[in-house]
Amino acid sequence: MKTALWLYLFLFLAFFDLHAQYPILTPFAISLGAGPAFIGWMMGMYSLTHLPGNLLAGVLVDRNGSRRYIVFSLTAAGAILLLQAHAQLPWHLLMLRAASGFALAFLSPACMTLLASLSSDAETQGKYMSGHGIIHTLASVVSPAAGAYIVHKAGYSGTFSTLGWLLIATGLMALFSVPKHSPALSPVSIPQASQDKPDRPAAVQSKTTKRYYLLPFFVSCSQGVLFFELPLSQGKDGMVSTGILLSLLSLGALATLSLLFLNRLSPATRIAVALLGMALCFFTLAAFTSIPPGVVLFLLGAAKGVLFPAMASLFISLGSGGHLGRTFSLQSIAMSLGAFAGPVAAGQLRDYVSPYFIAFVLLMTAILLLPPRGDNKPAPYRTGLNSHAA
């Protein structure tokens, strides 16, 4: 539990730092002379450069543990932010965002692997993942508005410098507090009966597993669309209103993340309800502009609060001892591809169709990828210490 608390502290500081940039990146790019299409590529490039980092993280985290990659991600991203404070041209910002995307690609697989390895009990793992979501959400409640406020007082350069030093300090704290090894890295002992009698044929299981990775892709696409369109829809001087709206989004997520009893429901059921709720919220943003966006974003956040712990539980069930890092790495790759495709597509199609309607279509498509009713219970997940049926 001590390890989890330390990790939650570092995650809070890291997420605060990262989310504080969301309402200010688009106005900063506009101040450098960038147009909507370039901004879409800038946001997408950050996610595209996640891919090589995710591919490396999957193998390296399983082999060497999480600590060194958590420290590397935080300190490297902080140093890049210090350089970003001195960007003078749009392509400077593009290159620095690309470098930041690679550096931070190691953070999520390393943190999720370490959290999942702290227990072999499925419900306890679900609570750890909900705790991860709560910390993420608490940070994102205050950070967008805080980022906009800091820019108003210190300007873009002062804001990026402050956030950069905060990330570097967090990385140094992690160096002395995160354990070197995690239980998931230990050899796995799988009972012979489990090997002789698999729950279902390997080919069917592999096909189903690959289908599941499309879920984070479509979800991340929709989020990329939101983070691209929301600042633009608020206008050039809408940094504060964008920050408040993003904070309402996070408050909605916090409301449902705090309902820990939801972890007793099957992941597939929670995912289906959450995806439908998110899709309806995006449709409302696209078609019913008279409804206050704050209300819709609060409900959208509530659906996200149900979705992300459920997806984490689903992917924990797909991993096995010694390969959990690879599982979360593939999930991160899917999310990186989605976060790249979402804003790029929105930037190119914004003159023809509402980006929010694109997100609606993506999420409705994701619902079709869910497992059938009889496949709601995930396969057993085993750590290096023991095994437990999820």
ZIZI-V982183 format. One line per field, one symbol per residue. ss: DSSP state (A for helix, B for strand, O for the rest). psi: psi as a letter, one per 30 degrees, with the letter a starting at -180 (. if undefined). Layout:
# ZIZI-V982183
ss=???
psi=???
This chain:
# ZIZI-V982183
ss=OAAAAAAAAAAAAAAAAAAOOAAAAAAAAAAOOOOAAAAAAAAAAAAAOAAAAAAAAAAAAAAAOOAAAAAAAAAAAAAAAAAAOOOOOAAAAAAAAAAAAAAAAAAAAAAAAAAAOOOOOAAAAAAAAAAAAAAAAAAAAAAAAAAAAAAAAAAAAAAAAAAAAAAAAAAAAAAAAOOOOOAAAOOOOOOAAAAAOOOOOAAAAAAAAAAAAAAAAAAAAAAAAAAAAAAAAOOOOOAAAAAAAAAAAAAAAAAAAOOAAAAAOOAAAAAAAAAAAAAAAAAAAAAOOOOOAAAAAAAAAAAAAAAAAAAAAAAAAAOOOOOAAAAAAAAAAAAAAAAAAAAAAAAAAOOOOOAAAAAAAAAAAAAOOOOOAAAOOOOOBBOOOOBBOO
psi=eeeeeeeeeeeeeeeeeefffeffeeeeeeffgkleeeeeeeeeeeeeffeeeeeeeeeeeeeflfeffeeeeeeeeeeeeeeffgkflefeeeeeeeeeeeefffeeeeeeeeeffflfkeeeeeeeeeeeeeeeeeefefeeeeeeeeeeefleeeeeeeeeeeeeeeeeeeeffklellffflkkjkkeeeefilelkeeeeeeeeeeeffefeeeeeeeeeefeeeeeffleggeeeeeeeeeeeeeeeeefffiffffflkeeeeeeeeeeeeeeeeeeeefiffkkfeeeeeeeeeeefeeeeeeeeefeffllkfgeeeefeeeeeeeeeefeedeeeeeegefelkeeeeeeeeeeeeefflllefgfkllkkklfealkk.
